[in-house]
Amino acid sequence: MPRAAHGIKSNSTVFFICTITLLSILISSVGKTESYHPPQETLVATGDPWPPFADPNDPNFGIAPCILSKTLTSPELKIEMLFQPWARAEIAMDEGRADVLINCAKTDRREETYYFSNPYIKIKLVLIKRSNDPFVYTGLNSLSGKRIGTVYGYAYPDYFINNETIYKNPVKTISDNFKKLHANRIDLIIDDELVATKQLLNMPASYSNNFEIIPTGIDPINLHIATSRKNTSGPQIIELFNTNLKKIMDNGVYQDIMSAYQANNSSIQ
């Protein structure tokens, strides 16, 4: 989400304020944002740190915040972003302490709870193993008996979740999974390819060389923003996002953002 941000606080939950100032990485801007006035002048968006899609340590805060600020900000409206573990983000939505959930995949359960936007990114699930592990992925059956590192609250394919021969070991973050994998406490990690690649690039080579990414061939999963069905402004927020998402897709701003993060393979066409 293109935007200028300020007001970051370095405590356990990281906030940032997105205004309508253009990001330096963008060469064009969206037209005038539709005049929508929510009950408050600030919308609180939430999600977990998941670089490069959401990254409190990135000067531009990642792909999703860039897109969000181009689709939900105006002179009258700004975004306050709350980074926290995914499970806590969903609690904040349920309790009305947040208005928008970012990077959210659809599930039957979630569709009972949230309104969903059109998709704005897609993810490609891969496996990560230890480099000295001879394991070869040949399909879901090859995961039988394996301890797979997952993340609390994340949406995985039903055929993976419902397979009782695969042992899921949830943690708070993918970083925790890498620690467990290195310590032989799990056999594999399942996560997005771009996220896994970003994690490895941020590690010292002496550490990252211990891991290897394995393609799976699993169909890409679309991600959306979501608003609570308890929020009476939810449908209007989704409509505004969808309208402006189409604008930035049409005028090239969306692709500029994706290219800046080398995330073209995660683009929605």
PyMOL commands that set and color helices and strands:
alter all, ss='L'
color gray80, all
select helices_A, chain A and resi 63-71+86-94+108-113+140-143+158-161+174-182+193-201+205-208+234-251+253-260+264-266
alter helices_A, ss='H'
color red, helices_A
select strands_A, chain A and resi 4-6+14-19+42-47+78-83+100-104+114-116+121-123+125-130+147-151+167-171+188-192+211-215+221-228
alter strands_A, ss='S'
color yellow, strands_A
deselect
rebuild
show_as cartoon
